[in-house]
Amino acid sequence: MKVKITKPDSNLYEGEAQLLQLPGTGGIFEIMRHHAPIVSALKKGTLRMVVNEADTRTFEIRGGVVQCQNDEVLILVQ
């Protein structure tokens, strides 16, 4: 799936990923390929992204919003 993670002043990541683990306001949740459309608020915590089997990245965020639709994920973080 296509993923874009952006802050107000810079892009943190833009490319493909297999899995996202996000700190939602109701708890941690995951987004994988072919996920149902979703818009959710994010709270302070760790955003974990699996790009492929050999590449896992983490980002510490202070909150934000995620939108997923048609295998495209946009994450706006603080």
N, CA, C and O atoms as a Tripos MOL2 file, in Angstrom:
@<TRIPOS>MOLECULE
protein
  312   311    78     0     0
PROTEIN
NO_CHARGES

@<TRIPOS>ATOM
      1 N           0.8440   -1.1770    0.0000 N.3       1 MET1
      2 CA          0.0000    0.0000    0.0000 C.3       1 MET1
      3 C           0.8880    1.2390    0.0000 C.2       1 MET1
      4 O           2.0270    1.2020    0.4670 O.2       1 MET1
      5 N           0.3650    2.3110   -0.5180 N.am      2 LYS2
      6 CA          1.1070    3.5720   -0.5440 C.3       2 LYS2
      7 C           0.9020    4.2940    0.7840 C.2       2 LYS2
      8 O          -0.2160    4.3870    1.2890 O.2       2 LYS2
      9 N           1.9930    4.8000    1.3350 N.am      3 VAL3
     10 CA          1.9380    5.4730    2.6300 C.3       3 VAL3
     11 C           2.6490    6.8130    2.5340 C.2       3 VAL3
     12 O           3.7350    6.9170    1.9640 O.2       3 VAL3
     13 N           2.0200    7.8370    3.1010 N.am      4 LYS4
     14 CA          2.6630    9.1450    3.2260 C.3       4 LYS4
     15 C           2.4900    9.5910    4.6710 C.2       4 LYS4
     16 O           1.3730    9.6840    5.1790 O.2       4 LYS4
     17 N           3.6230    9.8660    5.3270 N.am      5 ILE5
     18 CA          3.6240   10.3700    6.6980 C.3       5 ILE5
     19 C           4.2140   11.7690    6.6440 C.2       5 ILE5
     20 O           5.3490   11.9580    6.2070 O.2       5 ILE5
     21 N           3.4430   12.7410    7.0870 N.am      6 THR6
     22 CA          3.8880   14.1250    6.9600 C.3       6 THR6
     23 C           3.6420   14.9220    8.2380 C.2       6 THR6
     24 O           2.6820   14.6860    8.9710 O.2       6 THR6
     25 N           4.5410   15.8720    8.4770 N.am      7 LYS7
     26 CA          4.4320   16.8360    9.5650 C.3       7 LYS7
     27 C           4.1550   18.1950    8.9260 C.2       7 LYS7
     28 O           4.3030   18.3380    7.7130 O.2       7 LYS7
     29 N           3.7580   19.1930    9.7110 N.am      8 PRO8
     30 CA          3.4970   20.5080    9.1300 C.3       8 PRO8
     31 C           4.7030   21.0920    8.3800 C.2       8 PRO8
     32 O           4.5300   21.8440    7.4210 O.2       8 PRO8
     33 N           5.9220   20.7470    8.8150 N.am      9 ASP9
     34 CA          7.1060   21.3580    8.2080 C.3       9 ASP9
     35 C           7.9370   20.4130    7.3390 C.2       9 ASP9
     36 O           8.9230   20.8480    6.7430 O.2       9 ASP9
     37 N           7.5640   19.1200    7.2500 N.am     10 SER10
     38 CA          8.3720   18.1860    6.4490 C.3      10 SER10
     39 C           7.6450   16.8620    6.2320 C.2      10 SER10
     40 O           6.7180   16.5170    6.9660 O.2      10 SER10
     41 N           8.0810   16.1310    5.2150 N.am     11 ASN11
     42 CA          7.5970   14.7680    4.9900 C.3      11 ASN11
     43 C           8.5360   13.8080    5.7040 C.2      11 ASN11
     44 O           9.7550   13.9150    5.5720 O.2      11 ASN11
     45 N           7.9740   12.8710    6.4580 N.am     12 LEU12
     46 CA          8.7810   11.8800    7.1620 C.3      12 LEU12
     47 C           8.9960   10.6350    6.3150 C.2      12 LEU12
     48 O          10.0500   10.0030    6.3910 O.2      12 LEU12
     49 N           7.9840   10.2750    5.4940 N.am     13 TYR13
     50 CA          8.1000    9.0780    4.6710 C.3      13 TYR13
     51 C           7.0740    9.1430    3.5470 C.2      13 TYR13
     52 O           5.9520    9.6150    3.7320 O.2      13 TYR13
     53 N           7.4800    8.6620    2.3870 N.am     14 GLU14
     54 CA          6.5460    8.5010    1.2760 C.3      14 GLU14
     55 C           7.0070    7.2960    0.4750 C.2      14 GLU14
     56 O           8.1040    7.3000   -0.0830 O.2      14 GLU14
     57 N           6.1750    6.2670    0.4160 N.am     15 GLY15
     58 CA          6.5380    5.0570   -0.2950 C.3      15 GLY15
     59 C           5.6030    3.9170    0.0570 C.2      15 GLY15
     60 O           4.4890    4.1340    0.5350 O.2      15 GLY15
     61 N           6.0670    2.6990   -0.1850 N.am     16 GLU16
     62 CA          5.2760    1.5010    0.0590 C.3      16 GLU16
     63 C           5.5000    0.9700    1.4750 C.2      16 GLU16
     64 O           6.5570    1.1800    2.0690 O.2      16 GLU16
     65 N           4.4960    0.2840    2.0000 N.am     17 ALA17
     66 CA          4.6120   -0.3960    3.2920 C.3      17 ALA17
     67 C           3.6550   -1.5780    3.3000 C.2      17 ALA17
     68 O           2.6550   -1.5920    2.5810 O.2      17 ALA17
     69 N           3.9760   -2.5680    4.1240 N.am     18 GLN18
     70 CA          3.1220   -3.7450    4.2490 C.3      18 GLN18
     71 C           2.1730   -3.6390    5.4310 C.2      18 GLN18
     72 O           1.0630   -4.1710    5.3930 O.2      18 GLN18
     73 N           2.6140   -2.9430    6.4960 N.am     19 LEU19
     74 CA          1.8210   -2.8800    7.7220 C.3      19 LEU19
     75 C           2.1160   -1.6010    8.4810 C.2      19 LEU19
     76 O           3.2580   -1.1460    8.5390 O.2      19 LEU19
     77 N           1.0750   -1.0300    9.0610 N.am     20 LEU20
     78 CA          1.2130    0.1280    9.9480 C.3      20 LEU20
     79 C           0.5760   -0.2180   11.2850 C.2      20 LEU20
     80 O          -0.5190   -0.7780   11.3310 O.2      20 LEU20
     81 N           1.2570    0.1120   12.3600 N.am     21 GLN21
     82 CA          0.7090   -0.0400   13.7110 C.3      21 GLN21
     83 C           0.6410    1.3690   14.2930 C.2      21 GLN21
     84 O           1.6600    2.0500   14.4090 O.2      21 GLN21
     85 N          -0.5580    1.7970   14.6560 N.am     22 LEU22
     86 CA         -0.7990    3.1880   15.0110 C.3      22 LEU22
     87 C          -1.3820    3.3330   16.4120 C.2      22 LEU22
     88 O          -2.1750    2.4940   16.8390 O.2      22 LEU22
     89 N          -0.9920    4.4050   17.1450 N.am     23 PRO23
     90 CA         -1.5480    4.6610   18.4790 C.3      23 PRO23
     91 C          -2.8530    5.4620   18.3990 C.2      23 PRO23
     92 O          -2.8430    6.6870   18.5210 O.2      23 PRO23
     93 N          -3.9550    4.7740   18.1980 N.am     24 GLY24
     94 CA         -5.2540    5.4420   18.1130 C.3      24 GLY24
     95 C          -5.7310    5.9020   19.4800 C.2      24 GLY24
     96 O          -5.2390    5.4290   20.5050 O.2      24 GLY24
     97 N          -6.6740    6.8110   19.4980 N.am     25 THR25
     98 CA         -7.1940    7.3150   20.7680 C.3      25 THR25
     99 C          -7.9280    6.2270   21.5460 C.2      25 THR25
    100 O          -8.0630    6.3220   22.7660 O.2      25 THR25
    101 N          -8.4040    5.1930   20.8480 N.am     26 GLY26
    102 CA         -9.0720    4.0750   21.5140 C.3      26 GLY26
    103 C          -8.1720    2.8750   21.7260 C.2      26 GLY26
    104 O          -8.6280    1.8340   22.1970 O.2      26 GLY26
    105 N          -6.9000    3.0070   21.3860 N.am     27 GLY27
    106 CA         -5.9490    1.9140   21.5230 C.3      27 GLY27
    107 C          -5.1450    1.7180   20.2510 C.2      27 GLY27
    108 O          -5.4150    2.3540   19.2320 O.2      27 GLY27
    109 N          -4.1690    0.8460   20.3120 N.am     28 ILE28
    110 CA         -3.3140    0.5750   19.1620 C.3      28 ILE28
    111 C          -4.0860   -0.2440   18.1290 C.2      28 ILE28
    112 O          -4.7880   -1.1910   18.4840 O.2      28 ILE28
    113 N          -3.9570    0.1210   16.8500 N.am     29 PHE29
    114 CA         -4.5900   -0.6380   15.7850 C.3      29 PHE29
    115 C          -3.6430   -0.7370   14.6000 C.2      29 PHE29
    116 O          -2.6640    0.0050   14.5080 O.2      29 PHE29
    117 N          -3.9460   -1.6690   13.6850 N.am     30 GLU30
    118 CA         -3.0870   -1.9090   12.5320 C.3      30 GLU30
    119 C          -3.8440   -1.7060   11.2350 C.2      30 GLU30
    120 O          -5.0540   -1.9210   11.1550 O.2      30 GLU30
    121 N          -3.1040   -1.2880   10.2270 N.am     31 ILE31
    122 CA         -3.6240   -1.1640    8.8710 C.3      31 ILE31
    123 C          -2.7260   -1.9920    7.9660 C.2      31 ILE31
    124 O          -1.5030   -1.8470    7.9790 O.2      31 ILE31
    125 N          -3.3530   -2.8640    7.1780 N.am     32 MET32
    126 CA         -2.6340   -3.6790    6.2090 C.3      32 MET32
    127 C          -3.2470   -3.4220    4.8240 C.2      32 MET32
    128 O          -4.2200   -2.6790    4.6940 O.2      32 MET32
    129 N          -2.6730   -4.0350    3.8150 N.am     33 ARG33
    130 CA         -3.2110   -3.8970    2.4580 C.3      33 ARG33
    131 C          -4.6810   -4.2930    2.4290 C.2      33 ARG33
    132 O          -5.1090   -5.1950    3.1490 O.2      33 ARG33
    133 N          -5.4500   -3.6040    1.5850 N.am     34 HIS34
    134 CA         -6.8800   -3.8500    1.3740 C.3      34 HIS34
    135 C          -7.7210   -3.5670    2.6180 C.2      34 HIS34
    136 O          -8.8070   -4.1230    2.7770 O.2      34 HIS34
    137 N          -7.2180   -2.7060    3.4930 N.am     35 HIS35
    138 CA         -7.9680   -2.3290    4.6990 C.3      35 HIS35
    139 C          -9.2120   -1.5430    4.2910 C.2      35 HIS35
    140 O          -9.1950   -0.8080    3.3040 O.2      35 HIS35
    141 N         -10.2710   -1.7020    5.0450 N.am     36 ALA36
    142 CA        -11.4860   -0.9220    4.8240 C.3      36 ALA36
    143 C         -11.1750    0.5630    5.0150 C.2      36 ALA36
    144 O         -10.2750    0.9060    5.7820 O.2      36 ALA36
    145 N         -11.9040    1.4470    4.3300 N.am     37 PRO37
    146 CA        -11.6810    2.8840    4.5150 C.3      37 PRO37
    147 C         -11.8410    3.2730    5.9940 C.2      37 PRO37
    148 O         -12.7280    2.7830    6.6920 O.2      37 PRO37
    149 N         -10.9610    4.1610    6.4390 N.am     38 ILE38
    150 CA        -10.9820    4.5890    7.8400 C.3      38 ILE38
    151 C         -10.3980    5.9880    7.9550 C.2      38 ILE38
    152 O          -9.4890    6.3640    7.2150 O.2      38 ILE38
    153 N         -10.9350    6.7470    8.8910 N.am     39 VAL39
    154 CA        -10.3490    8.0100    9.3350 C.3      39 VAL39
    155 C         -10.3250    7.9230   10.8530 C.2      39 VAL39
    156 O         -11.3430    7.6190   11.4740 O.2      39 VAL39
    157 N          -9.1690    8.1870   11.4550 N.am     40 SER40
    158 CA         -9.0550    8.0450   12.9050 C.3      40 SER40
    159 C          -8.0880    9.0650   13.4770 C.2      40 SER40
    160 O          -7.1120    9.4490   12.8320 O.2      40 SER40
    161 N          -8.3720    9.4970   14.6940 N.am     41 ALA41
    162 CA         -7.4540   10.3710   15.4240 C.3      41 ALA41
    163 C          -6.3580    9.5170   16.0410 C.2      41 ALA41
    164 O          -6.5840    8.3630   16.4040 O.2      41 ALA41
    165 N          -5.1680   10.0980   16.1560 N.am     42 LEU42
    166 CA         -4.0220    9.4240   16.7670 C.3      42 LEU42
    167 C          -3.5990   10.1840   18.0090 C.2      42 LEU42
    168 O          -3.7190   11.4080   18.0780 O.2      42 LEU42
    169 N          -3.0980    9.4350   19.0020 N.am     43 LYS43
    170 CA         -2.5990   10.0680   20.2190 C.3      43 LYS43
    171 C          -1.0810    9.9350   20.2810 C.2      43 LYS43
    172 O          -0.4650    9.3160   19.4140 O.2      43 LYS43
    173 N          -0.5030   10.5100   21.2920 N.am     44 LYS44
    174 CA          0.9440   10.4310   21.4910 C.3      44 LYS44
    175 C           1.3570    8.9700   21.6370 C.2      44 LYS44
    176 O           0.7250    8.1990   22.3600 O.2      44 LYS44
    177 N           2.4390    8.6020   20.9300 N.am     45 GLY45
    178 CA          2.9190    7.2350   21.0180 C.3      45 GLY45
    179 C           3.8570    6.8970   19.8700 C.2      45 GLY45
    180 O           4.4230    7.7830   19.2290 O.2      45 GLY45
    181 N           4.0110    5.6040   19.6210 N.am     46 THR46
    182 CA          4.9200    5.1150   18.5880 C.3      46 THR46
    183 C           4.1350    4.6180   17.3910 C.2      46 THR46
    184 O           3.2510    3.7710   17.5210 O.2      46 THR46
    185 N           4.4630    5.1470   16.2330 N.am     47 LEU47
    186 CA          3.9280    4.6730   14.9660 C.3      47 LEU47
    187 C           4.9570    3.6860   14.4220 C.2      47 LEU47
    188 O           6.1110    4.0570   14.2090 O.2      47 LEU47
    189 N           4.5600    2.4450   14.1950 N.am     48 ARG48
    190 CA          5.4650    1.4060   13.6990 C.3      48 ARG48
    191 C           5.0550    1.0490   12.2820 C.2      48 ARG48
    192 O           3.8770    0.8150   12.0100 O.2      48 ARG48
    193 N           6.0300    1.0070   11.3730 N.am     49 MET49
    194 CA          5.7610    0.7210    9.9700 C.3      49 MET49
    195 C           6.6720   -0.4010    9.4920 C.2      49 MET49
    196 O           7.8910   -0.3240    9.6430 O.2      49 MET49
    197 N           6.0770   -1.4440    8.9150 N.am     50 VAL50
    198 CA          6.8370   -2.5260    8.3110 C.3      50 VAL50
    199 C           6.8520   -2.2650    6.8110 C.2      50 VAL50
    200 O           5.8350   -2.3980    6.1300 O.2      50 VAL50
    201 N           8.0360   -1.8870    6.3070 N.am     51 VAL51
    202 CA          8.1870   -1.6310    4.8730 C.3      51 VAL51
    203 C           8.2850   -2.9640    4.1390 C.2      51 VAL51
    204 O           7.6110   -3.1760    3.1310 O.2      51 VAL51
    205 N           9.1300   -3.8620    4.6520 N.am     52 ASN52
    206 CA          9.2660   -5.2270    4.1430 C.3      52 ASN52
    207 C           9.8570   -6.0710    5.2670 C.2      52 ASN52
    208 O          10.0560   -5.5760    6.3770 O.2      52 ASN52
    209 N          10.1370   -7.3300    4.9910 N.am     53 GLU53
    210 CA         10.6260   -8.2300    6.0400 C.3      53 GLU53
    211 C          11.9260   -7.7580    6.6890 C.2      53 GLU53
    212 O          12.1890   -8.0660    7.8520 O.2      53 GLU53
    213 N          12.7340   -7.0140    5.9440 N.am     54 ALA54
    214 CA         14.0380   -6.5760    6.4580 C.3      54 ALA54
    215 C          14.0450   -5.1270    6.9480 C.2      54 ALA54
    216 O          15.0710   -4.6530    7.4370 O.2      54 ALA54
    217 N          12.9320   -4.4220    6.8280 N.am     55 ASP55
    218 CA         12.9180   -2.9820    7.1140 C.3      55 ASP55
    219 C          11.6780   -2.6050    7.9250 C.2      55 ASP55
    220 O          10.5720   -2.5380    7.3900 O.2      55 ASP55
    221 N          11.8760   -2.3590    9.2190 N.am     56 THR56
    222 CA         10.8180   -1.8630   10.0990 C.3      56 THR56
    223 C          11.2670   -0.5230   10.6540 C.2      56 THR56
    224 O          12.3940   -0.3830   11.1280 O.2      56 THR56
    225 N          10.3820    0.4600   10.5930 N.am     57 ARG57
    226 CA         10.7160    1.8110   11.0690 C.3      57 ARG57
    227 C           9.7240    2.2420   12.1310 C.2      57 ARG57
    228 O           8.5720    1.8090   12.1330 O.2      57 ARG57
    229 N          10.1810    3.1000   13.0340 N.am     58 THR58
    230 CA          9.3080    3.6540   14.0610 C.3      58 THR58
    231 C           9.4290    5.1720   14.0820 C.2      58 THR58
    232 O          10.4850    5.7330   13.7870 O.2      58 THR58
    233 N           8.3360    5.8150   14.4330 N.am     59 PHE59
    234 CA          8.2840    7.2690   14.5430 C.3      59 PHE59
    235 C           7.5600    7.5950   15.8430 C.2      59 PHE59
    236 O           6.4750    7.0720   16.0940 O.2      59 PHE59
    237 N           8.1440    8.4460   16.6640 N.am     60 GLU60
    238 CA          7.4830    8.9360   17.8700 C.3      60 GLU60
    239 C           6.6310   10.1350   17.4700 C.2      60 GLU60
    240 O           7.1380   11.1020   16.9030 O.2      60 GLU60
    241 N           5.3300   10.0690   17.7680 N.am     61 ILE61
    242 CA          4.4340   11.1520   17.3840 C.3      61 ILE61
    243 C           3.7500   11.7290   18.6180 C.2      61 ILE61
    244 O           3.6520   11.0670   19.6510 O.2      61 ILE61
    245 N           3.2790   12.9660   18.4990 N.am     62 ARG62
    246 CA          2.5680   13.6320   19.5910 C.3      62 ARG62
    247 C           1.0640   13.6480   19.3560 C.2      62 ARG62
    248 O           0.3140   14.2160   20.1500 O.2      62 ARG62
    249 N           0.6230   13.0250   18.2650 N.am     63 GLY63
    250 CA         -0.7890   13.0020   17.9030 C.3      63 GLY63
    251 C          -0.9290   13.2180   16.4140 C.2      63 GLY63
    252 O           0.0560   13.4770   15.7220 O.2      63 GLY63
    253 N          -2.1560   13.1120   15.9160 N.am     64 GLY64
    254 CA         -2.3800   13.3430   14.5020 C.3      64 GLY64
    255 C          -3.6580   12.6900   14.0240 C.2      64 GLY64
    256 O          -4.5670   12.4020   14.8020 O.2      64 GLY64
    257 N          -3.7040   12.4620   12.7040 N.am     65 VAL65
    258 CA         -4.8730   11.8990   12.0410 C.3      65 VAL65
    259 C          -4.3900   10.9580   10.9480 C.2      65 VAL65
    260 O          -3.3800   11.2220   10.2970 O.2      65 VAL65
    261 N          -5.1200    9.8420   10.7440 N.am     66 VAL66
    262 CA         -4.8160    8.9120    9.6570 C.3      66 VAL66
    263 C          -6.0610    8.7410    8.7880 C.2      66 VAL66
    264 O          -7.1850    8.6840    9.2870 O.2      66 VAL66
    265 N          -5.8360    8.6630    7.4900 N.am     67 GLN67
    266 CA         -6.9030    8.3750    6.5380 C.3      67 GLN67
    267 C          -6.4200    7.2490    5.6400 C.2      67 GLN67
    268 O          -5.3110    7.3050    5.1090 O.2      67 GLN67
    269 N          -7.2530    6.2240    5.4680 N.am     68 CYS68
    270 CA         -6.9150    5.0910    4.6070 C.3      68 CYS68
    271 C          -8.0670    4.8760    3.6450 C.2      68 CYS68
    272 O          -9.2240    4.7900    4.0570 O.2      68 CYS68
    273 N          -7.7440    4.7880    2.3450 N.am     69 GLN69
    274 CA         -8.7560    4.5350    1.3230 C.3      69 GLN69
    275 C          -8.0650    4.0250    0.0760 C.2      69 GLN69
    276 O          -7.0680    4.6020   -0.3580 O.2      69 GLN69
    277 N          -8.5730    2.9570   -0.5040 N.am     70 ASN70
    278 CA         -8.0480    2.3930   -1.7580 C.3      70 ASN70
    279 C          -6.5590    2.0910   -1.6900 C.2      70 ASN70
    280 O          -5.8230    2.4140   -2.6220 O.2      70 ASN70
    281 N          -6.1060    1.4840   -0.6130 N.am     71 ASP71
    282 CA         -4.6980    1.1260   -0.4220 C.3      71 ASP71
    283 C          -3.7610    2.3400   -0.4270 C.2      71 ASP71
    284 O          -2.5810    2.2120   -0.7570 O.2      71 ASP71
    285 N          -4.2770    3.4980   -0.0680 N.am     72 GLU72
    286 CA         -3.4730    4.7040    0.0980 C.3      72 GLU72
    287 C          -3.7180    5.2250    1.5100 C.2      72 GLU72
    288 O          -4.8600    5.4340    1.9180 O.2      72 GLU72
    289 N          -2.6260    5.4310    2.2520 N.am     73 VAL73
    290 CA         -2.7230    5.8800    3.6410 C.3      73 VAL73
    291 C          -2.0120    7.2220    3.7840 C.2      73 VAL73
    292 O          -0.8440    7.3590    3.4210 O.2      73 VAL73
    293 N          -2.7210    8.1980    4.3100 N.am     74 LEU74
    294 CA         -2.1570    9.5070    4.6000 C.3      74 LEU74
    295 C          -2.1780    9.6980    6.1060 C.2      74 LEU74
    296 O          -3.2260    9.5850    6.7420 O.2      74 LEU74
    297 N          -1.0080    9.9900    6.6750 N.am     75 ILE75
    298 CA         -0.9020   10.1900    8.1210 C.3      75 ILE75
    299 C          -0.3380   11.5840    8.3550 C.2      75 ILE75
    300 O           0.7740   11.8890    7.9230 O.2      75 ILE75
    301 N          -1.0970   12.4230    9.0320 N.am     76 LEU76
    302 CA         -0.6720   13.7770    9.3860 C.3      76 LEU76
    303 C          -0.3520   13.7520   10.8730 C.2      76 LEU76
    304 O          -1.2220   13.4620   11.6950 O.2      76 LEU76
    305 N           0.8980   14.0560   11.2210 N.am     77 VAL77
    306 CA          1.3330   13.9560   12.6160 C.3      77 VAL77
    307 C           1.9270   15.2730   13.1150 C.2      77 VAL77
    308 O           2.2980   16.1560   12.3410 O.2      77 VAL77
    309 N           1.9970   15.3610   14.4330 N.am     78 GLN78
    310 CA          2.6410   16.5110   15.0870 C.3      78 GLN78
    311 C           3.9750   16.0840   15.6230 C.2      78 GLN78
    312 O           4.6900   16.8940   16.2130 O.2      78 GLN78
@<TRIPOS>BOND
     1     1     2 1
     2     2     3 1
     3     3     4 2
     4     3     5 am
     5     5     6 1
     6     6     7 1
     7     7     8 2
     8     7     9 am
     9     9    10 1
    10    10    11 1
    11    11    12 2
    12    11    13 am
    13    13    14 1
    14    14    15 1
    15    15    16 2
    16    15    17 am
    17    17    18 1
    18    18    19 1
    19    19    20 2
    20    19    21 am
    21    21    22 1
    22    22    23 1
    23    23    24 2
    24    23    25 am
    25    25    26 1
    26    26    27 1
    27    27    28 2
    28    27    29 am
    29    29    30 1
    30    30    31 1
    31    31    32 2
    32    31    33 am
    33    33    34 1
    34    34    35 1
    35    35    36 2
    36    35    37 am
    37    37    38 1
    38    38    39 1
    39    39    40 2
    40    39    41 am
    41    41    42 1
    42    42    43 1
    43    43    44 2
    44    43    45 am
    45    45    46 1
    46    46    47 1
    47    47    48 2
    48    47    49 am
    49    49    50 1
    50    50    51 1
    51    51    52 2
    52    51    53 am
    53    53    54 1
    54    54    55 1
    55    55    56 2
    56    55    57 am
    57    57    58 1
    58    58    59 1
    59    59    60 2
    60    59    61 am
    61    61    62 1
    62    62    63 1
    63    63    64 2
    64    63    65 am
    65    65    66 1
    66    66    67 1
    67    67    68 2
    68    67    69 am
    69    69    70 1
    70    70    71 1
    71    71    72 2
    72    71    73 am
    73    73    74 1
    74    74    75 1
    75    75    76 2
    76    75    77 am
    77    77    78 1
    78    78    79 1
    79    79    80 2
    80    79    81 am
    81    81    82 1
    82    82    83 1
    83    83    84 2
    84    83    85 am
    85    85    86 1
    86    86    87 1
    87    87    88 2
    88    87    89 am
    89    89    90 1
    90    90    91 1
    91    91    92 2
    92    91    93 am
    93    93    94 1
    94    94    95 1
    95    95    96 2
    96    95    97 am
    97    97    98 1
    98    98    99 1
    99    99   100 2
   100    99   101 am
   101   101   102 1
   102   102   103 1
   103   103   104 2
   104   103   105 am
   105   105   106 1
   106   106   107 1
   107   107   108 2
   108   107   109 am
   109   109   110 1
   110   110   111 1
   111   111   112 2
   112   111   113 am
   113   113   114 1
   114   114   115 1
   115   115   116 2
   116   115   117 am
   117   117   118 1
   118   118   119 1
   119   119   120 2
   120   119   121 am
   121   121   122 1
   122   122   123 1
   123   123   124 2
   124   123   125 am
   125   125   126 1
   126   126   127 1
   127   127   128 2
   128   127   129 am
   129   129   130 1
   130   130   131 1
   131   131   132 2
   132   131   133 am
   133   133   134 1
   134   134   135 1
   135   135   136 2
   136   135   137 am
   137   137   138 1
   138   138   139 1
   139   139   140 2
   140   139   141 am
   141   141   142 1
   142   142   143 1
   143   143   144 2
   144   143   145 am
   145   145   146 1
   146   146   147 1
   147   147   148 2
   148   147   149 am
   149   149   150 1
   150   150   151 1
   151   151   152 2
   152   151   153 am
   153   153   154 1
   154   154   155 1
   155   155   156 2
   156   155   157 am
   157   157   158 1
   158   158   159 1
   159   159   160 2
   160   159   161 am
   161   161   162 1
   162   162   163 1
   163   163   164 2
   164   163   165 am
   165   165   166 1
   166   166   167 1
   167   167   168 2
   168   167   169 am
   169   169   170 1
   170   170   171 1
   171   171   172 2
   172   171   173 am
   173   173   174 1
   174   174   175 1
   175   175   176 2
   176   175   177 am
   177   177   178 1
   178   178   179 1
   179   179   180 2
   180   179   181 am
   181   181   182 1
   182   182   183 1
   183   183   184 2
   184   183   185 am
   185   185   186 1
   186   186   187 1
   187   187   188 2
   188   187   189 am
   189   189   190 1
   190   190   191 1
   191   191   192 2
   192   191   193 am
   193   193   194 1
   194   194   195 1
   195   195   196 2
   196   195   197 am
   197   197   198 1
   198   198   199 1
   199   199   200 2
   200   199   201 am
   201   201   202 1
   202   202   203 1
   203   203   204 2
   204   203   205 am
   205   205   206 1
   206   206   207 1
   207   207   208 2
   208   207   209 am
   209   209   210 1
   210   210   211 1
   211   211   212 2
   212   211   213 am
   213   213   214 1
   214   214   215 1
   215   215   216 2
   216   215   217 am
   217   217   218 1
   218   218   219 1
   219   219   220 2
   220   219   221 am
   221   221   222 1
   222   222   223 1
   223   223   224 2
   224   223   225 am
   225   225   226 1
   226   226   227 1
   227   227   228 2
   228   227   229 am
   229   229   230 1
   230   230   231 1
   231   231   232 2
   232   231   233 am
   233   233   234 1
   234   234   235 1
   235   235   236 2
   236   235   237 am
   237   237   238 1
   238   238   239 1
   239   239   240 2
   240   239   241 am
   241   241   242 1
   242   242   243 1
   243   243   244 2
   244   243   245 am
   245   245   246 1
   246   246   247 1
   247   247   248 2
   248   247   249 am
   249   249   250 1
   250   250   251 1
   251   251   252 2
   252   251   253 am
   253   253   254 1
   254   254   255 1
   255   255   256 2
   256   255   257 am
   257   257   258 1
   258   258   259 1
   259   259   260 2
   260   259   261 am
   261   261   262 1
   262   262   263 1
   263   263   264 2
   264   263   265 am
   265   265   266 1
   266   266   267 1
   267   267   268 2
   268   267   269 am
   269   269   270 1
   270   270   271 1
   271   271   272 2
   272   271   273 am
   273   273   274 1
   274   274   275 1
   275   275   276 2
   276   275   277 am
   277   277   278 1
   278   278   279 1
   279   279   280 2
   280   279   281 am
   281   281   282 1
   282   282   283 1
   283   283   284 2
   284   283   285 am
   285   285   286 1
   286   286   287 1
   287   287   288 2
   288   287   289 am
   289   289   290 1
   290   290   291 1
   291   291   292 2
   292   291   293 am
   293   293   294 1
   294   294   295 1
   295   295   296 2
   296   295   297 am
   297   297   298 1
   298   298   299 1
   299   299   300 2
   300   299   301 am
   301   301   302 1
   302   302   303 1
   303   303   304 2
   304   303   305 am
   305   305   306 1
   306   306   307 1
   307   307   308 2
   308   307   309 am
   309   309   310 1
   310   310   311 1
   311   311   312 2
@<TRIPOS>SUBSTRUCTURE
     1 MET1         2 RESIDUE 1 A MET
     2 LYS2         6 RESIDUE 1 A LYS
     3 VAL3        10 RESIDUE 1 A VAL
     4 LYS4        14 RESIDUE 1 A LYS
     5 ILE5        18 RESIDUE 1 A ILE
     6 THR6        22 RESIDUE 1 A THR
     7 LYS7        26 RESIDUE 1 A LYS
     8 PRO8        30 RESIDUE 1 A PRO
     9 ASP9        34 RESIDUE 1 A ASP
    10 SER10       38 RESIDUE 1 A SER
    11 ASN11       42 RESIDUE 1 A ASN
    12 LEU12       46 RESIDUE 1 A LEU
    13 TYR13       50 RESIDUE 1 A TYR
    14 GLU14       54 RESIDUE 1 A GLU
    15 GLY15       58 RESIDUE 1 A GLY
    16 GLU16       62 RESIDUE 1 A GLU
    17 ALA17       66 RESIDUE 1 A ALA
    18 GLN18       70 RESIDUE 1 A GLN
    19 LEU19       74 RESIDUE 1 A LEU
    20 LEU20       78 RESIDUE 1 A LEU
    21 GLN21       82 RESIDUE 1 A GLN
    22 LEU22       86 RESIDUE 1 A LEU
    23 PRO23       90 RESIDUE 1 A PRO
    24 GLY24       94 RESIDUE 1 A GLY
    25 THR25       98 RESIDUE 1 A THR
    26 GLY26      102 RESIDUE 1 A GLY
    27 GLY27      106 RESIDUE 1 A GLY
    28 ILE28      110 RESIDUE 1 A ILE
    29 PHE29      114 RESIDUE 1 A PHE
    30 GLU30      118 RESIDUE 1 A GLU
    31 ILE31      122 RESIDUE 1 A ILE
    32 MET32      126 RESIDUE 1 A MET
    33 ARG33      130 RESIDUE 1 A ARG
    34 HIS34      134 RESIDUE 1 A HIS
    35 HIS35      138 RESIDUE 1 A HIS
    36 ALA36      142 RESIDUE 1 A ALA
    37 PRO37      146 RESIDUE 1 A PRO
    38 ILE38      150 RESIDUE 1 A ILE
    39 VAL39      154 RESIDUE 1 A VAL
    40 SER40      158 RESIDUE 1 A SER
    41 ALA41      162 RESIDUE 1 A ALA
    42 LEU42      166 RESIDUE 1 A LEU
    43 LYS43      170 RESIDUE 1 A LYS
    44 LYS44      174 RESIDUE 1 A LYS
    45 GLY45      178 RESIDUE 1 A GLY
    46 THR46      182 RESIDUE 1 A THR
    47 LEU47      186 RESIDUE 1 A LEU
    48 ARG48      190 RESIDUE 1 A ARG
    49 MET49      194 RESIDUE 1 A MET
    50 VAL50      198 RESIDUE 1 A VAL
    51 VAL51      202 RESIDUE 1 A VAL
    52 ASN52      206 RESIDUE 1 A ASN
    53 GLU53      210 RESIDUE 1 A GLU
    54 ALA54      214 RESIDUE 1 A ALA
    55 ASP55      218 RESIDUE 1 A ASP
    56 THR56      222 RESIDUE 1 A THR
    57 ARG57      226 RESIDUE 1 A ARG
    58 THR58      230 RESIDUE 1 A THR
    59 PHE59      234 RESIDUE 1 A PHE
    60 GLU60      238 RESIDUE 1 A GLU
    61 ILE61      242 RESIDUE 1 A ILE
    62 ARG62      246 RESIDUE 1 A ARG
    63 GLY63      250 RESIDUE 1 A GLY
    64 GLY64      254 RESIDUE 1 A GLY
    65 VAL65      258 RESIDUE 1 A VAL
    66 VAL66      262 RESIDUE 1 A VAL
    67 GLN67      266 RESIDUE 1 A GLN
    68 CYS68      270 RESIDUE 1 A CYS
    69 GLN69      274 RESIDUE 1 A GLN
    70 ASN70      278 RESIDUE 1 A ASN
    71 ASP71      282 RESIDUE 1 A ASP
    72 GLU72      286 RESIDUE 1 A GLU
    73 VAL73      290 RESIDUE 1 A VAL
    74 LEU74      294 RESIDUE 1 A LEU
    75 ILE75      298 RESIDUE 1 A ILE
    76 LEU76      302 RESIDUE 1 A LEU
    77 VAL77      306 RESIDUE 1 A VAL
    78 GLN78      310 RESIDUE 1 A GLN
